Amino acid sequence: MVAFTGWRSGESAVAILRPAHAAGLNWMAPGGVSGSVPWNIVVLLTLLTLLPALVVAVTPFTRLLVVFHFLRQALGTQTAPSNQTLIGLSLVLTYFLMQPVGAAIYQAAIVPFEQGRTDALGALARGAPPLRHFMLKYTREKDLALFLELAQAPRPARPEDVPMRVVVPAYIVSELKTGFQIGVALFLPFLVIDLVVAAVTTSIGMLQLPPVVISTPLKILLFVMVDGWNLLVGSLMKSFT
């Protein structure tokens, strides 16, 4: 049998549990304020939910993936490399490029948030400048001017004054155009091979054999001989320096 000590006669269990309940409320948030912790959790969970969209919108992931898909179409291999392989390679290269930006955001926003010097919304404001600087570096002025006009915002005097709701869509449009430009330049040599093979097979009367059956191995062989993956990835990485 367990003996209960400190229970005075006439004292209710509610009176005994009330101090423990109050202590539990004080434990929920520093300084006894329980309202800030749920809001921080809501903001953090919202960021985790939007993480895939953020990766596509504010990182080089879009440009890399567009170029890799152009390469697969130019080679004529419909399923090799697979979509999972191209996405995985794009994610790894995106991490490689964004690591310095992530480190700057961590020092500017995450460290003060962990130390309790700011809340979740303040951490978002502190982490915006490094990301804005990165995106503006690769955003065309024409796209910025377009979205500033659409937002009916005055022309900013400094890059730091450009709102994020203007920077993000302008950056996406610029990345899409750059990715298509690189993809077209990558597509042209393989298109020449297709044209030459089609002309040769037609001139010698090989009408029953589709030209793609001959051109596809030739394109893959050429791409492997020139170490195409090394050249392509190296050129993509240097385009962000």
Residue pairs with C-beta under 8 A, 6 or more apart in sequence:
7 16
25 32
25 34
26 32
28 34
28 37
29 35
29 36
29 37
30 116
36 119
39 119
39 120
40 119
40 120
43 120
43 121
43 124
44 120
47 54
55 61
55 91
55 94
56 62
57 168
57 171
57 172
58 131
58 135
58 168
58 171
59 94
59 97
59 98
60 93
60 94
60 97
60 98
60 138
60 175
60 240
61 90
61 91
61 94
62 172
62 175
62 176
62 179
63 175
63 176
63 178
63 179
63 182
63 236
64 89
64 90
64 93
64 94
64 179
64 236
65 86
65 87
65 90
65 179
66 176
66 179
66 180
66 182
66 183
67 179
67 182
67 183
67 186
67 232
67 236
68 81
68 86
68 89
68 90
69 86
69 183
70 179
70 180
70 182
70 183
70 184
70 186
70 187
71 183
71 186
71 232
72 78
72 80
72 81
72 86
73 187
74 186
74 187
74 190
74 191
74 219
75 190
75 216
75 219
75 220
75 223
76 190
76 212
76 215
76 216
76 219
77 216
77 220
81 89
93 233
93 236
93 237
96 237
97 237
97 240
98 134
101 130
101 131
101 134
104 130
105 127
105 130
105 131
108 126
108 127
108 129
108 130
109 118
109 123
109 124
109 126
109 127
110 123
110 127
112 118
112 122
112 123
112 126
113 119
113 120
113 122
113 123
118 126
128 164
129 160
132 159
132 160
132 162
132 164
132 167
133 159
135 167
135 168
135 171
136 144
136 159
136 162
136 167
136 171
138 171
138 174
138 175
138 178
138 240
139 167
139 170
139 171
139 174
140 170
140 174
140 177
143 170
143 171
143 173
143 174
144 162
144 166
144 167
144 170
146 170
146 173
147 166
147 169
147 170
148 155
148 156
148 162
148 166
151 163
151 165
151 166
153 163
153 166
156 162
178 239
182 235
182 236
182 239
186 232
189 222
190 219
193 215
193 218
193 219
193 222
194 211
194 212
194 215
194 219
197 211
197 214
197 215
197 218
198 211
198 215
201 207
201 209
201 211
201 214
202 211
222 228
